[in-house]
Amino acid sequence: KEDVGFFSGATGGFAGGEVGLKRFAADGDIDIREDDSNARRQPPSPLTVAFGLGGVAAVGSLILDLPDEVDLQSLSSSSLSEIQQTAQAAGVDSNWFVFSLAAGAALVGGATIYGAAKKATKNAVEAAKDTGTKVVFGLVVLKAAEFILKN
């Protein structure tokens, strides 16, 4: 045990415990989870979900309020005035500044949606493959049973 900063008595360890250490010594890789394991994976981080939803909301606001239809001067929100002050301090046009913020949010949201869609399609393909295998097996069993009953 060692003292690390304000953590007194901190202990170290190796990822995966002794099994992980043996695998690392043999292969040079930890591989805590087996490739053919059916164990559940960790759910997505709440922060990732929150940023994804924020990105989707930003893109939705862009779609619903197109820049040509929005007059930034007529909106009286404190956050908009803060954005305009920040844009003026940076020496850029406030419309361009708001558009660049929305574009950045759209990129983050789009990347999050892409990742979620990729994962969902992978899961759907695996489920369809598993279901297809079970259906084919069931049909083979039914055909064998029919053959046995007729003979």
Phi and psi in degrees as GROMACS dihedral restraints (atoms count N, CA, C in turn):
[ dihedral_restraints ]
;  ai    aj    ak    al  type     phi  dphi    fc
    3     4     5     6     1  -136.3    20    10
    4     5     6     7     1   160.8    20    10
    6     7     8     9     1   -94.8    20    10
    7     8     9    10     1   121.7    20    10
    9    10    11    12     1  -117.0    20    10
   10    11    12    13     1   104.5    20    10
   12    13    14    15     1    60.0    20    10
   13    14    15    16     1  -126.8    20    10
   15    16    17    18     1   -91.3    20    10
   16    17    18    19     1     3.7    20    10
   18    19    20    21     1   -89.0    20    10
   19    20    21    22     1   104.9    20    10
   21    22    23    24     1   -89.0    20    10
   22    23    24    25     1   136.9    20    10
   24    25    26    27     1    74.4    20    10
   25    26    27    28     1    29.2    20    10
   27    28    29    30     1   -69.7    20    10
   28    29    30    31     1   143.7    20    10
   30    31    32    33     1  -120.3    20    10
   31    32    33    34     1   149.6    20    10
   33    34    35    36     1   -98.8    20    10
   34    35    36    37     1   174.6    20    10
   36    37    38    39     1  -170.1    20    10
   37    38    39    40     1   178.4    20    10
   39    40    41    42     1  -117.4    20    10
   40    41    42    43     1   139.5    20    10
   42    43    44    45     1   -59.1    20    10
   43    44    45    46     1   127.5    20    10
   45    46    47    48     1    90.0    20    10
   46    47    48    49     1     2.1    20    10
   48    49    50    51     1    67.0    20    10
   49    50    51    52     1  -149.4    20    10
   51    52    53    54     1   -69.0    20    10
   52    53    54    55     1   -34.6    20    10
   54    55    56    57     1   -63.0    20    10
   55    56    57    58     1   -43.7    20    10
   57    58    59    60     1   -64.1    20    10
   58    59    60    61     1   -37.7    20    10
   60    61    62    63     1   -65.3    20    10
   61    62    63    64     1   -42.6    20    10
   63    64    65    66     1   -64.4    20    10
   64    65    66    67     1   -41.3    20    10
   66    67    68    69     1   -65.0    20    10
   67    68    69    70     1   -39.3    20    10
   69    70    71    72     1   -65.5    20    10
   70    71    72    73     1   -39.3    20    10
   72    73    74    75     1   -66.4    20    10
   73    74    75    76     1   -35.7    20    10
   75    76    77    78     1   -81.1    20    10
   76    77    78    79     1   -46.2    20    10
   78    79    80    81     1  -107.4    20    10
   79    80    81    82     1   -22.0    20    10
   81    82    83    84     1    84.0    20    10
   82    83    84    85     1     8.1    20    10
   84    85    86    87     1  -137.6    20    10
   85    86    87    88     1   149.6    20    10
   87    88    89    90     1   -83.8    20    10
   88    89    90    91     1   -47.6    20    10
   90    91    92    93     1    43.6    20    10
   91    92    93    94     1    65.1    20    10
   93    94    95    96     1   -64.1    20    10
   94    95    96    97     1   -40.1    20    10
   96    97    98    99     1  -102.0    20    10
   97    98    99   100     1   129.2    20    10
   99   100   101   102     1   -65.6    20    10
  100   101   102   103     1   148.7    20    10
  102   103   104   105     1   -64.5    20    10
  103   104   105   106     1   -36.7    20    10
  105   106   107   108     1   -95.3    20    10
  106   107   108   109     1    15.1    20    10
  108   109   110   111     1   -75.0    20    10
  109   110   111   112     1   142.7    20    10
  111   112   113   114     1   -98.9    20    10
  112   113   114   115     1    11.2    20    10
  114   115   116   117     1   -65.1    20    10
  115   116   117   118     1   148.3    20    10
  117   118   119   120     1   -69.9    20    10
  118   119   120   121     1   143.0    20    10
  120   121   122   123     1   -85.0    20    10
  121   122   123   124     1   164.1    20    10
  123   124   125   126     1   -67.7    20    10
  124   125   126   127     1   136.3    20    10
  126   127   128   129     1   -66.6    20    10
  127   128   129   130     1   162.1    20    10
  129   130   131   132     1   -63.1    20    10
  130   131   132   133     1   150.6    20    10
  132   133   134   135     1   -64.3    20    10
  133   134   135   136     1   140.1    20    10
  135   136   137   138     1   -59.5    20    10
  136   137   138   139     1   -31.9    20    10
  138   139   140   141     1   -65.7    20    10
  139   140   141   142     1   -40.1    20    10
  141   142   143   144     1   -62.9    20    10
  142   143   144   145     1   -43.6    20    10
  144   145   146   147     1   -63.3    20    10
  145   146   147   148     1   -42.7    20    10
  147   148   149   150     1   -64.2    20    10
  148   149   150   151     1   -44.5    20    10
  150   151   152   153     1   -66.9    20    10
  151   152   153   154     1   -35.8    20    10
  153   154   155   156     1   -63.2    20    10
  154   155   156   157     1   -45.8    20    10
  156   157   158   159     1   -64.6    20    10
  157   158   159   160     1   -38.0    20    10
  159   160   161   162     1   -62.8    20    10
  160   161   162   163     1   -41.3    20    10
  162   163   164   165     1   -64.1    20    10
  163   164   165   166     1   -41.7    20    10
  165   166   167   168     1   -63.8    20    10
  166   167   168   169     1   -40.7    20    10
  168   169   170   171     1   -64.4    20    10
  169   170   171   172     1   -39.0    20    10
  171   172   173   174     1   -64.9    20    10
  172   173   174   175     1   -43.5    20    10
  174   175   176   177     1   -65.6    20    10
  175   176   177   178     1   -40.6    20    10
  177   178   179   180     1   -61.7    20    10
  178   179   180   181     1   -39.2    20    10
  180   181   182   183     1   -68.1    20    10
  181   182   183   184     1   -33.7    20    10
  183   184   185   186     1   -65.9    20    10
  184   185   186   187     1   -39.7    20    10
  186   187   188   189     1   -69.6    20    10
  187   188   189   190     1   -41.6    20    10
  189   190   191   192     1   -75.3    20    10
  190   191   192   193     1   -34.2    20    10
  192   193   194   195     1  -120.3    20    10
  193   194   195   196     1    84.0    20    10
  195   196   197   198     1   -63.4    20    10
  196   197   198   199     1   148.0    20    10
  198   199   200   201     1   -57.3    20    10
  199   200   201   202     1   -30.5    20    10
  201   202   203   204     1   -69.6    20    10
  202   203   204   205     1   -27.1    20    10
  204   205   206   207     1   -89.8    20    10
  205   206   207   208     1   -10.7    20    10
  207   208   209   210     1  -103.2    20    10
  208   209   210   211     1   125.6    20    10
  210   211   212   213     1  -102.8    20    10
  211   212   213   214     1   105.9    20    10
  213   214   215   216     1   -62.4    20    10
  214   215   216   217     1   -26.1    20    10
  216   217   218   219     1   -71.2    20    10
  217   218   219   220     1   -28.5    20    10
  219   220   221   222     1   -82.5    20    10
  220   221   222   223     1   -17.8    20    10
  222   223   224   225     1   -77.6    20    10
  223   224   225   226     1   135.7    20    10
  225   226   227   228     1  -117.1    20    10
  226   227   228   229     1    49.5    20    10
  228   229   230   231     1  -100.1    20    10
  229   230   231   232     1   147.8    20    10
  231   232   233   234     1   -66.9    20    10
  232   233   234   235     1   -34.4    20    10
  234   235   236   237     1   -67.4    20    10
  235   236   237   238     1   -34.9    20    10
  237   238   239   240     1   -67.6    20    10
  238   239   240   241     1   -39.2    20    10
  240   241   242   243     1   -66.6    20    10
  241   242   243   244     1   -34.6    20    10
  243   244   245   246     1   -66.2    20    10
  244   245   246   247     1   -40.0    20    10
  246   247   248   249     1   -64.3    20    10
  247   248   249   250     1   -42.7    20    10
  249   250   251   252     1   -64.6    20    10
  250   251   252   253     1   -39.6    20    10
  252   253   254   255     1   -64.7    20    10
  253   254   255   256     1   -40.7    20    10
  255   256   257   258     1   -64.4    20    10
  256   257   258   259     1   -41.8    20    10
  258   259   260   261     1   -64.6    20    10
  259   260   261   262     1   -41.9    20    10
  261   262   263   264     1   -66.0    20    10
  262   263   264   265     1   -38.3    20    10
  264   265   266   267     1   -65.3    20    10
  265   266   267   268     1   -32.8    20    10
  267   268   269   270     1   -82.4    20    10
  268   269   270   271     1   -12.1    20    10
  270   271   272   273     1    79.1    20    10
  271   272   273   274     1    30.5    20    10
  273   274   275   276     1  -121.9    20    10
  274   275   276   277     1   162.7    20    10
  276   277   278   279     1   -68.8    20    10
  277   278   279   280     1   135.5    20    10
  279   280   281   282     1   -66.1    20    10
  280   281   282   283     1   -34.6    20    10
  282   283   284   285     1   -63.4    20    10
  283   284   285   286     1   -42.3    20    10
  285   286   287   288     1   -65.6    20    10
  286   287   288   289     1   -39.5    20    10
  288   289   290   291     1   -63.3    20    10
  289   290   291   292     1   -46.7    20    10
  291   292   293   294     1   -63.6    20    10
  292   293   294   295     1   -41.6    20    10
  294   295   296   297     1   -62.6    20    10
  295   296   297   298     1   -41.2    20    10
  297   298   299   300     1   -67.7    20    10
  298   299   300   301     1   -36.7    20    10
  300   301   302   303     1   -63.6    20    10
  301   302   303   304     1   -43.7    20    10
  303   304   305   306     1   -66.4    20    10
  304   305   306   307     1   -38.3    20    10
  306   307   308   309     1   -64.9    20    10
  307   308   309   310     1   -40.5    20    10
  309   310   311   312     1   -63.0    20    10
  310   311   312   313     1   -42.3    20    10
  312   313   314   315     1   -64.7    20    10
  313   314   315   316     1   -37.2    20    10
  315   316   317   318     1   -66.1    20    10
  316   317   318   319     1   -38.3    20    10
  318   319   320   321     1   -64.6    20    10
  319   320   321   322     1   -44.0    20    10
  321   322   323   324     1   -64.6    20    10
  322   323   324   325     1   -45.5    20    10
  324   325   326   327     1   -63.7    20    10
  325   326   327   328     1   -40.9    20    10
  327   328   329   330     1   -64.5    20    10
  328   329   330   331     1   -40.7    20    10
  330   331   332   333     1   -64.9    20    10
  331   332   333   334     1   -38.6    20    10
  333   334   335   336     1   -66.7    20    10
  334   335   336   337     1   -43.8    20    10
  336   337   338   339     1   -63.7    20    10
  337   338   339   340     1   -41.7    20    10
  339   340   341   342     1   -60.0    20    10
  340   341   342   343     1   -46.1    20    10
  342   343   344   345     1   -62.3    20    10
  343   344   345   346     1   -42.7    20    10
  345   346   347   348     1   -66.2    20    10
  346   347   348   349     1   -40.9    20    10
  348   349   350   351     1   -66.1    20    10
  349   350   351   352     1   -39.5    20    10
  351   352   353   354     1   -62.8    20    10
  352   353   354   355     1   -43.7    20    10
  354   355   356   357     1   -66.2    20    10
  355   356   357   358     1   -41.2    20    10
  357   358   359   360     1   -65.3    20    10
  358   359   360   361     1   -41.3    20    10
  360   361   362   363     1   -68.3    20    10
  361   362   363   364     1   -36.0    20    10
  363   364   365   366     1   -62.9    20    10
  364   365   366   367     1   -44.3    20    10
  366   367   368   369     1   -64.0    20    10
  367   368   369   370     1   -38.8    20    10
  369   370   371   372     1   -66.4    20    10
  370   371   372   373     1   -39.9    20    10
  372   373   374   375     1   -65.0    20    10
  373   374   375   376     1   -42.8    20    10
  375   376   377   378     1   -63.0    20    10
  376   377   378   379     1   -41.7    20    10
  378   379   380   381     1   -66.0    20    10
  379   380   381   382     1   -40.7    20    10
  381   382   383   384     1   -65.4    20    10
  382   383   384   385     1   -39.8    20    10
  384   385   386   387     1   -64.5    20    10
  385   386   387   388     1   -42.8    20    10
  387   388   389   390     1   -64.0    20    10
  388   389   390   391     1   -44.3    20    10
  390   391   392   393     1   -64.2    20    10
  391   392   393   394     1   -42.8    20    10
  393   394   395   396     1   -60.8    20    10
  394   395   396   397     1   -41.3    20    10
  396   397   398   399     1   -62.8    20    10
  397   398   399   400     1   -42.2    20    10
  399   400   401   402     1   -66.7    20    10
  400   401   402   403     1   -38.5    20    10
  402   403   404   405     1   -65.5    20    10
  403   404   405   406     1   -45.6    20    10
  405   406   407   408     1   -62.4    20    10
  406   407   408   409     1   -42.3    20    10
  408   409   410   411     1   -61.0    20    10
  409   410   411   412     1   -43.4    20    10
  411   412   413   414     1   -62.4    20    10
  412   413   414   415     1   -40.9    20    10
  414   415   416   417     1   -64.9    20    10
  415   416   417   418     1   -39.6    20    10
  417   418   419   420     1   -64.0    20    10
  418   419   420   421     1   -42.1    20    10
  420   421   422   423     1   -63.7    20    10
  421   422   423   424     1   -42.6    20    10
  423   424   425   426     1   -63.7    20    10
  424   425   426   427     1   -41.6    20    10
  426   427   428   429     1   -64.7    20    10
  427   428   429   430     1   -40.8    20    10
  429   430   431   432     1   -65.0    20    10
  430   431   432   433     1   -40.9    20    10
  432   433   434   435     1   -64.7    20    10
  433   434   435   436     1   -41.0    20    10
  435   436   437   438     1   -63.7    20    10
  436   437   438   439     1   -41.5    20    10
  438   439   440   441     1   -62.5    20    10
  439   440   441   442     1   -43.1    20    10
  441   442   443   444     1   -67.2    20    10
  442   443   444   445     1   -40.4    20    10
  444   445   446   447     1   -69.2    20    10
  445   446   447   448     1   -32.7    20    10
  447   448   449   450     1   -77.9    20    10
  448   449   450   451     1   -27.1    20    10
